[in-house]
Amino acid sequence: MDPSGPKYFTIIDYVIFALLLVASMSIGLYYAFTGGRQSTTQEFLFADRSMKCLPLSLSLMATFQSAVAVIGTPAEVYTNGTQYWFIGCSYILGLLIPAHIFIPVFYRLHLTSVYQYLELRFCKAVRMCGTVTFIFQMVIYVGVGIYTPALALNAVTGFHLWGAVLATGLVCTIYTALGGLKAVVWTDVFQTVVMFTGQLAVIIVGVQQAGGLSETWVKVRDGGRISGFDLNPDPTVRHTFWTLGVGGVFLMLSLYGVNQAQVQRYLSSRTEREAVMSCYMVFPCLQVALMLSCLMGLVMYACYGNNSPLEQQYITSKDQMVLYFVMDTLQNFPGLPGLFVACLFSASLSTISSALNSLATVTMVDLIKPHYSMTEARATLLSKMLALSYGIVCLAMAYVVHLMNSSVLQAALSIFGMVGGPLLGLFCLGIFFPCANSIGAVIGLAAGLLMAFWVGIGGFFSRTSSFVVSPFNSTNTVAAVPDNITITAVTAVIDAASRPVGLHGFYSLSYMWYSALNSSTVVLIGLIISFMTGPTKGDDVASGTVYPVMRTARSLMYKLVQPSTCCTSPPERKQIDGHKEINGNVKEDAGTQEETETFLPSNPASHEERETSV
C-alpha cells in the first residue's frame, strides 16, 4: 500500500460505523416511547432521580472522555513520551474533593441547576453570570468535539467532512431531545463499551504488527518515550509532574466538581450515597481510559519510530496521526478501521449529548423559568426544543473551530481552564468562605475571566506570531545525545538559556495551570472586594451553602491526637481543642454547633425553590 496515498473504508467498515449511529438513535427512541415517555421535566432532565451508580460512573467518564482525548492523547504520547500519563495522579484529589465536599452540598440543597446554588449563596445576578459563562464554555467545547473527529476522518480517508459533522451532531441532538437524560446515560454506557473495545483492538493488532510485546517495549524504551518524574518547578514548561499532577487537580475539579453536565448526573442518582459511589467508581474508569490512550501512542511509536507520518508529510497535523495509523497499519483487517472510527465517534457522541442536555437544563431553569410561568407539559416541550436548538448552534460553532492553531487536546483543556477555572473559583468562594459577599463574587468572576482571556489569548497570539516555541519547552525527549550527557541535563541547560522572560514568560504559562491561576484569581479578588465592601455575616449566609471547613479540620485533628482508650485512662480535662467533653461524650461548642446547623439544616428542603415545574 502506498503510505502517502488515500485510505478507504471497506463495506464492513461503513456497516460498523452505521450500526453505531443506529444503536445510539435506537436507545433514544426507546426511552422516548417507554416508561414515562419523557413527559415531565423531572424525567427528561433528571431521569426521575432514579439512576444507579454503575451507569452513572460510566456516563461521568464518557462525558469528558471525548474524541479529543481519543485522538489527542495518543498523538501527545507518540510525540512527547509518557509524561502526560502523570495526569492520572490528579484524578485522586480531583474526585475525592467532589465526592466529599461538592456532592453533599449540592445534593442536600435539592438543586435542579448547579447555578441555583449561586443564588442561594449570593444573589440572582451571580447566578446569571455563572449560567451565561457555562453556556459560553460548553458551546465552544462541543464545537471542538464535533469538528475534531470529522476533520481527522476527512483528512485521512476522504470521508466527507461536513457529512461526518452532520451525522455526529444530528444523531446525538435527536436522541438527546427525544430520550432525555436516561437516553444520554445509557448511550454513554453503550458508547463507552464501544470506545474501550475499539482502542483495545487497535492496541492488540498494533503490538503484533510491531513484533510483539517485548519488541514494542524495546522500541519505545530505546526511542526515549518512557518518561520519568520531571520535577522541574518551572510553570512555563508544558508538561511536568507538577503541571499535570497539581495543575490537573484544578482542571478535574472544574470538570467533576462544579460543571453542570456532571453535577446533573450526581443529582439524578437515587440517593446521596449512590452519587458519592458513582464519583468513586469513575476513578478506575478514567484510569483505564487514560491507560488505553497512552498505550496506543506507544504502539504507534513502536510501529513508526521517528519516521513520523507528519514529518513524511503524509498528514498535515499530529491530530490526524491516530486515524492515519489505524488506516495505514490495520487496513488488512476488515472492520477494524470501522470499529475504531465507531470508537472515536462514540466518544464524540457521549460528550455532545451530555453537553446538550446540561445546556437545555440551565437555560430552562436559570434563564426562562424564573421569568415565565408555564405548565409542566409546556416546560417539557420547551426543554426538548432547547436541546434541539443547542445542537444546531453547536453545529454552527464547528465551522469556526478550525481557526484554532493548536493541538485538539491542548485546545480543549485550555477552554476548560480558561472558562471552567473562574467558575470553579466562584463556587469555591461561596462554599469555603462564609465572609464572601455578592459584590466580591461578581467582581471576582469578572477578574478571573479577564485573567483567563488575557493569558489564554495572549499565549495563543504569542505562539502564532513570529515567536517559535522551543522544542525543549515541552516534554519532548532529546534524541542523539552523547552517552556521557543525560537528556535531563541537556534539557535543563537549554531551557535555562531559552526560558521566556517578562510578559512573554507570563504568556508561556503551561495551559495546565490555567484553571489554577484563574480560580485563584476569583477567590483572591472576591475576598478582597468582600472585605472592602463589608463581609457577609454568619447569620446572613443561607444554611447548607457553606462547607464547615474548620469543624471538619478540628474533628480530624481530634481523631488524630486522641489517645487510644486501650492504653490510657480517659483524660480529666473537659475541653479539647474547641470541643467539650461531658460524661465521656464529646460535644461541640456553640460555634461548632452553629457551623453544623449551617451545613446540615434540619429542614434542607426549606432552601429548595418551590417549583411546580422545572
C-alpha positions in Angstrom: 0.0 0.0 0.0 1.2 3.5 -0.8 1.8 5.1 2.6 1.2 8.6 1.1 -1.9 7.6 -0.8 -5.5 7.9 0.4 -7.0 5.2 2.6 -10.5 3.9 2.1 -13.2 2.3 4.2 -14.4 -1.1 3.1 -18.1 -2.0 3.2 -17.7 -3.7 6.6 -16.2 -0.5 8.0 -19.1 1.5 6.8 -21.6 -1.0 8.2 -19.9 -1.0 11.7 -19.9 2.8 11.7 -23.6 2.9 10.6 -24.5 0.4 13.3 -23.1 2.7 16.0 -25.3 5.6 14.9 -28.4 3.4 14.6 -27.8 1.8 18.0 -27.4 5.2 19.6 -30.5 6.5 17.9 -32.5 3.4 19.0 -31.7 3.9 22.7 -33.0 7.5 22.4 -36.2 6.3 20.7 -36.7 3.5 23.3 -36.7 6.0 26.2 -38.8 8.4 24.2 -41.7 5.8 23.9 -41.4 3.8 27.1 -41.8 4.5 30.8 -43.0 8.0 31.4 -42.2 8.9 27.7 -40.2 11.9 28.9 -43.5 13.7 29.6 -42.2 15.6 32.7 -39.2 17.8 33.2 -38.0 15.6 36.1 -37.9 12.6 33.8 -36.4 14.4 30.8 -33.7 16.4 32.7 -33.1 14.2 35.7 -34.2 10.6 34.8 -36.7 10.8 37.7 -33.7 10.9 40.0 -33.6 7.1 39.8 -30.2 6.3 38.3 -27.8 3.8 39.9 -24.1 4.4 40.4 -22.7 2.0 37.8 -24.3 3.6 34.7 -23.7 7.0 36.2 -20.0 6.3 36.7 -19.6 5.2 33.1 -21.5 8.2 31.9 -19.4 10.6 34.1 -16.3 9.2 32.5 -17.7 9.3 28.9 -18.9 12.9 29.2 -15.4 14.3 29.0 -13.5 11.3 27.6 -14.3 12.8 24.2 -12.9 12.3 20.7 -10.5 15.0 21.7 -8.8 12.6 24.2 -9.0 9.6 21.9 -7.2 11.5 19.2 -5.1 13.9 21.2 -3.6 11.7 24.0 -2.0 9.0 21.7 -0.6 11.8 19.5 0.8 13.5 22.6 2.4 10.3 23.9 3.8 9.5 20.4 5.4 12.9 20.2 6.5 13.7 23.7 6.6 10.4 25.6 4.6 9.2 28.6 4.9 12.3 30.8 1.2 13.1 30.1 0.3 9.8 31.8 1.0 11.5 35.2 -2.2 13.5 34.8 -3.7 10.3 36.3 -2.3 11.4 39.7 -4.6 14.4 39.7 -7.6 12.1 39.5 -7.2 11.2 43.2 -7.9 14.6 44.7 -9.9 15.7 41.6 -12.5 13.1 42.5 -12.2 12.8 46.3 -12.9 16.5 46.8 -16.1 16.5 44.7 -17.2 13.3 46.4 -16.9 14.6 50.0 -17.5 18.3 49.6 -19.3 19.4 46.4 -21.8 16.5 46.1 -23.0 16.7 49.7 -23.5 20.4 49.4 -25.4 20.3 46.1 -27.4 17.1 46.8 -28.7 18.3 50.2 -29.9 21.6 48.7 -32.1 19.6 46.2 -30.9 21.7 43.3 -32.0 21.4 39.7 -29.3 23.5 38.2 -25.9 23.9 40.0 -26.2 27.6 39.4 -29.2 27.8 41.8 -26.6 27.4 44.5 -25.1 30.7 43.5 -28.4 32.5 44.0 -28.9 30.8 47.4 -25.4 31.7 48.5 -25.1 35.1 46.8 -27.8 36.7 44.7 -29.6 36.2 41.3 -27.1 38.4 39.4 -24.3 35.9 40.4 -26.4 33.0 39.2 -27.0 34.7 35.8 -23.3 35.4 35.4 -22.4 31.7 36.2 -25.1 30.4 33.8 -24.0 32.6 30.9 -20.4 31.7 31.4 -21.2 28.0 31.4 -23.2 28.2 28.2 -20.3 30.0 26.5 -17.9 27.4 27.7 -19.9 24.4 26.6 -20.9 25.7 23.2 -17.2 26.2 22.3 -16.2 22.9 23.7 -18.9 21.0 21.8 -17.8 22.7 18.6 -14.3 21.3 19.2 -15.8 17.9 20.0 -17.9 17.7 16.8 -15.3 19.1 14.4 -12.2 17.3 15.5 -13.0 13.6 14.6 -14.7 14.7 11.4 -11.6 16.7 10.3 -9.3 13.8 11.1 -11.5 11.3 9.3 -11.8 13.6 6.2 -8.0 14.2 6.0 -7.0 10.5 6.3 -9.9 8.7 4.5 -11.5 11.3 2.3 -14.7 10.8 4.3 -16.9 13.9 3.6 -16.0 16.5 6.3 -19.4 18.1 6.8 -21.2 14.8 6.2 -19.4 13.4 9.3 -20.1 16.6 11.2 -23.8 16.5 10.4 -24.0 12.7 11.1 -22.5 13.2 14.6 -24.3 16.4 15.5 -27.8 15.5 14.3 -27.8 11.9 15.6 -26.9 12.9 19.2 -29.1 16.0 19.0 -32.1 13.9 18.1 -31.7 11.2 20.6 -30.9 13.7 23.4 -34.0 15.8 22.5 -36.2 12.7 22.4 -34.9 10.4 25.2 -33.7 12.9 27.8 -31.1 12.1 30.4 -31.9 8.4 30.5 -31.1 8.1 26.9 -27.9 10.1 27.4 -26.7 8.0 30.3 -27.4 4.6 28.7 -26.0 5.6 25.3 -22.9 6.7 27.2 -22.7 3.2 28.7 -23.0 1.6 25.2 -20.6 4.1 23.7 -18.0 3.5 26.5 -18.0 -0.2 25.7 -17.5 0.5 22.0 -14.8 3.0 22.8 -12.8 0.6 25.0 -13.3 -2.2 22.5 -12.0 -0.2 19.6 -9.0 1.1 21.4 -8.1 -2.4 22.8 -8.5 -4.0 19.4 -6.1 -1.4 17.8 -3.6 -1.9 20.6 -3.5 -5.7 20.3 -3.2 -5.7 16.5 -0.7 -2.8 16.6 1.5 -4.8 19.1 1.5 -7.8 16.7 2.5 -5.5 13.8 5.4 -4.1 15.9 6.8 -7.6 16.6 5.2 -8.5 19.9 5.2 -7.1 23.4 9.0 -7.4 24.1 9.9 -5.8 20.8 7.4 -3.0 21.4 8.9 -2.3 24.8 12.4 -2.2 23.4 11.5 0.2 20.7 9.7 2.7 22.9 12.4 2.5 25.6 15.3 3.0 23.2 13.3 5.8 21.5 13.1 7.7 24.8 9.3 7.6 25.0 9.2 6.2 28.6 9.3 9.4 30.8 10.3 9.6 34.4 9.3 12.1 37.0 10.0 15.6 35.7 10.1 17.6 38.9 11.0 20.9 37.2 9.0 23.6 39.1 9.1 26.0 36.1 5.4 26.7 35.4 6.1 27.6 31.7 7.2 24.0 31.0 4.3 22.5 29.2 4.1 19.1 30.9 5.9 18.2 34.2 4.7 16.2 37.2 3.7 19.5 38.9 1.7 20.9 36.0 -0.1 17.6 35.4 -0.4 16.2 39.0 -1.2 19.5 40.7 -2.5 21.8 38.0 -4.6 18.9 36.8 -6.4 18.8 40.1 -7.9 22.2 39.5 -8.9 21.1 36.0 -10.5 17.9 37.4 -12.4 20.0 40.0 -13.8 22.3 37.3 -15.0 19.2 35.4 -16.2 16.8 38.1 -16.9 19.3 40.9 -19.0 22.2 39.6 -19.7 21.5 35.9 -23.5 21.2 35.3 -23.1 18.2 32.9 -21.5 16.2 35.8 -23.5 17.6 38.7 -26.7 16.9 36.8 -25.7 13.2 36.9 -25.0 13.3 40.7 -28.4 14.9 41.2 -30.1 12.2 39.1 -29.0 9.4 41.4 -31.4 7.8 43.8 -29.5 8.8 47.0 -26.6 10.9 48.0 -24.7 7.7 48.7 -25.2 6.5 45.2 -23.9 9.9 43.9 -20.8 9.6 46.0 -20.2 6.0 44.9 -20.5 7.0 41.3 -17.8 9.5 41.8 -15.6 6.8 43.4 -16.3 4.4 40.6 -15.4 6.8 37.9 -11.7 6.8 39.1 -10.8 3.3 37.8 -12.8 4.1 34.6 -10.7 7.2 33.9 -7.5 5.3 34.7 -8.4 2.6 32.2 -9.3 5.2 29.5 -6.0 7.1 30.1 -4.0 3.8 30.0 -5.5 2.7 26.7 -4.9 6.1 25.1 -1.3 6.2 26.3 -0.6 2.6 25.2 -2.0 3.4 21.8 0.5 6.3 21.5 3.4 3.9 22.5 2.2 1.3 20.0 2.2 3.9 17.2 5.8 4.8 18.1 6.8 1.2 18.1 5.4 0.9 14.5 6.7 4.1 13.1 9.7 5.1 15.3 11.0 8.5 14.4 9.6 8.3 10.9 6.5 10.2 11.8 3.8 10.4 9.1 3.7 14.1 9.9 7.4 14.6 9.1 6.9 12.5 6.0 4.1 14.9 5.1 1.6 12.1 4.7 -0.7 14.1 7.0 -0.8 17.8 7.9 -1.5 17.7 11.7 -0.5 15.4 14.5 -4.1 15.2 15.4 -4.6 13.1 12.3 -1.9 10.6 13.4 -4.2 8.2 15.2 -6.6 7.7 12.3 -3.7 7.5 9.9 -2.1 4.8 12.0 -5.4 2.8 12.0 -6.0 3.1 8.3 -2.4 2.5 7.3 -1.3 -0.3 9.7 -4.6 -2.1 10.1 -6.1 -1.9 6.6 -5.6 -5.6 6.2 -8.1 -6.3 9.0 -11.5 -5.6 7.5 -13.8 -4.0 10.0 -11.1 -2.9 12.4 -10.8 0.7 11.0 -14.6 0.9 11.1 -14.6 -0.3 14.7 -12.1 2.4 15.7 -14.0 5.1 13.9 -17.1 3.9 15.8 -15.0 4.2 19.0 -13.9 7.7 18.0 -17.4 8.9 17.2 -18.8 7.1 20.3 -16.6 9.4 22.4 -17.8 12.4 20.5 -21.5 11.5 20.7 -21.3 11.0 24.5 -19.7 14.4 25.0 -22.1 16.2 22.7 -25.3 14.6 24.1 -24.2 15.3 27.7 -23.5 18.9 26.9 -26.8 19.5 25.1 -28.8 18.0 28.0 -27.0 20.2 30.5 -27.3 23.3 28.3 -31.0 22.8 28.0 -31.3 22.3 31.7 -29.5 25.5 32.8 -31.3 27.6 30.1 -34.7 26.3 31.2 -34.1 26.5 34.9 -31.9 29.6 35.2 -32.9 31.8 32.3 -36.5 31.0 31.4 -38.4 29.6 34.3 -37.7 32.4 36.8 -39.3 34.9 34.4 -42.2 32.9 32.8 -44.7 30.5 34.4 -45.8 27.6 32.4 -47.4 24.2 32.7 -45.4 21.0 33.1 -46.2 19.8 29.6 -45.2 23.1 28.0 -42.0 23.2 30.1 -41.1 19.7 29.0 -41.7 20.5 25.3 -39.6 23.7 25.6 -36.8 21.7 27.2 -36.7 19.4 24.3 -36.7 22.3 21.8 -33.8 23.9 23.7 -31.8 20.7 23.4 -32.5 20.6 19.6 -31.7 24.3 19.3 -28.4 24.0 21.1 -27.5 21.1 18.8 -27.9 23.4 15.8 -25.9 26.1 17.5 -23.0 23.7 18.3 -23.0 22.5 14.7 -22.6 26.1 13.6 -19.8 26.6 16.1 -17.9 23.6 14.5 -17.4 25.8 11.4 -15.1 28.3 13.3 -13.2 25.8 15.4 -10.7 25.1 12.5 -9.3 28.6 13.1 -7.6 27.3 16.3 -3.9 26.7 15.6 -3.3 24.2 18.4 -3.5 20.5 19.1 -7.0 19.5 19.9 -6.0 18.1 23.3 -4.4 21.4 24.4 -7.2 23.4 22.8 -10.0 21.6 24.6 -8.2 21.6 28.0 -7.4 25.3 27.5 -11.0 26.1 27.1 -11.9 24.4 30.3 -9.0 26.0 32.1 -9.9 29.5 30.7 -13.6 29.3 31.4 -14.0 26.4 33.9 -11.3 27.8 36.2 -13.2 31.1 37.0 -16.4 29.1 37.6 -14.6 26.8 40.0 -13.2 29.8 41.8 -16.7 31.3 42.1 -18.1 28.1 43.7 -15.1 27.7 46.0 -15.5 31.3 47.1 -19.1 30.5 48.2 -18.6 27.1 49.7 -15.4 27.7 51.7 -15.5 31.4 52.6 -18.6 32.5 54.6 -17.4 36.1 54.6 -17.6 36.4 50.8 -20.4 38.7 49.5 -22.3 39.1 46.2 -20.2 42.1 45.1 -17.0 40.2 45.7 -18.4 37.2 43.8 -19.3 39.3 40.7 -16.1 41.3 40.6 -14.1 38.2 41.4 -15.7 36.2 38.5 -15.1 39.2 36.1 -11.4 39.4 37.2 -11.0 35.6 36.8 -12.4 35.7 33.2 -10.3 38.8 32.4 -7.2 37.0 33.6 -8.2 33.8 31.7 -8.6 35.5 28.4 -5.6 37.7 28.9 -3.3 34.8 29.4 -5.1 32.4 27.0 -5.4 34.7 24.1 -2.1 36.3 24.7 -0.5 32.9 24.7 -2.4 32.0 21.5 -1.1 35.0 19.6 2.3 34.6 21.1 2.5 31.1 19.6 1.1 32.1 16.2 3.2 35.2 15.8 6.9 35.4 14.9 7.8 33.6 18.1 8.8 30.0 17.7 8.3 27.7 20.7 11.5 25.9 21.7 11.0 22.2 21.5 12.6 22.0 24.9 9.8 23.9 26.5 7.7 20.8 26.5 8.1 17.2 27.4 9.9 16.3 24.1 12.7 13.9 24.6 16.1 14.7 23.1 17.5 12.2 20.6 21.0 11.5 19.6 23.0 12.9 22.5 26.3 11.6 23.7 26.3 8.7 26.1 28.1 10.7 28.8 25.5 13.5 28.8 22.0 12.8 30.1 18.9 14.0 28.4 17.8 15.8 31.6 21.0 17.7 31.8 20.9 18.8 28.2 17.2 19.9 28.5 17.9 21.8 31.7 20.8 23.7 30.1 18.9 24.7 27.0 15.8 25.5 29.0 17.8 27.9 31.2 19.1 29.7 28.1 15.8 29.9 26.2 13.3 30.4 29.0 11.0 33.3 28.1 11.0 36.3 30.4 8.8 39.2 31.2 5.3 39.4 29.8 6.2 36.8 27.2 7.1 34.4 30.1 3.6 35.1 31.5 2.0 34.2 28.2 4.1 31.0 28.1 2.4 29.6 31.2 1.6 26.0 30.8 -2.1 25.5 29.8 -2.4 23.0 32.6 -2.1 25.9 35.1 -4.9 28.0 33.5 -7.6 26.6 35.8 -5.5 27.0 39.0 -4.5 30.6 38.1 -8.0 31.7 37.1 -9.8 30.1 40.0 -7.2 31.5 42.5 -7.8 35.0 40.9 -11.5 34.7 41.5 -11.1 33.7 45.2 -8.4 36.3 45.9 -10.1 39.3 44.3 -13.5 38.1 45.6 -12.2 38.1 49.2 -10.5 41.5 48.9 -13.6 43.1 47.4 -15.8 41.4 50.1 -13.7 42.8 52.9 -13.7 46.3 51.3 -17.5 46.4 50.8 -18.4 44.6 54.1 -18.1 40.9 54.6 -21.2 38.7 54.9 -22.1 38.0 58.4 -22.7 34.4 59.5 -26.4 34.9 60.1 -26.9 36.2 56.6 -25.5 33.0 54.9 -28.2 30.6 53.8 -27.9 27.3 55.7 -26.4 24.4 53.8 -24.4 26.6 51.4 -21.1 26.7 53.3 -18.9 23.7 53.9 -17.8 23.5 57.6 -14.0 23.5 56.9 -13.0 24.4 60.5 -15.3 21.9 62.1 -14.1 19.2 59.8 -10.5 20.1 60.4 -11.0 20.1 64.2 -12.8 16.8 64.1 -9.9 15.3 62.1 -7.3 16.7 64.4 -9.2 15.4 67.4 -9.2 11.9 66.0 -5.5 12.1 65.2 -4.4 13.3 68.7 -7.0 11.4 70.7 -5.1 8.8 72.8 -6.0 5.2 72.5 -8.6 4.1 75.1 -7.0 0.7 75.5 -3.6 2.2 76.5 -4.6 5.1 78.7 -7.3 6.1 81.0 -9.8 8.8 80.0 -8.3 12.3 80.4 -9.7 14.5 83.1 -9.6 17.7 81.0 -13.1 18.7 80.0 -12.2 20.7 76.9 -10.1 19.6 74.0 -9.4 21.9 71.1 -12.8 23.7 71.0 -14.8 20.5 72.0 -16.5 19.9 75.3 -16.5 16.5 76.9 -19.3 15.6 79.2 -19.7 12.2 80.7 -17.4 10.8 78.1 -19.4 12.2 75.2 -17.7 14.8 73.0 -20.0 17.8 72.2 -19.1 20.7 70.1 -19.0 24.2 71.4 -21.5 26.8 70.4 -19.6 28.0 67.4 -19.1 24.5 66.1 -22.8 23.7 66.6 -23.7 26.8 64.6 -21.4 25.6 61.8 -23.1 22.2 61.9 -26.5 23.7 61.5 -25.2 25.8 58.7 -24.1 22.8 56.7 -26.7 20.3 57.8 -30.0 22.2 58.2 -32.8 20.4 60.0 -35.0 21.0 57.0 -32.9 21.0 53.9 -35.9 21.4 51.7 -36.5 24.8 53.1 -34.0 26.3 50.7 -35.3 24.4 47.7 -37.1 26.6 45.3 -40.8 25.9 45.4 -41.3 24.8 41.8 -44.3 23.2 40.3 -42.4 22.7 37.1 -38.8 22.9 36.0 
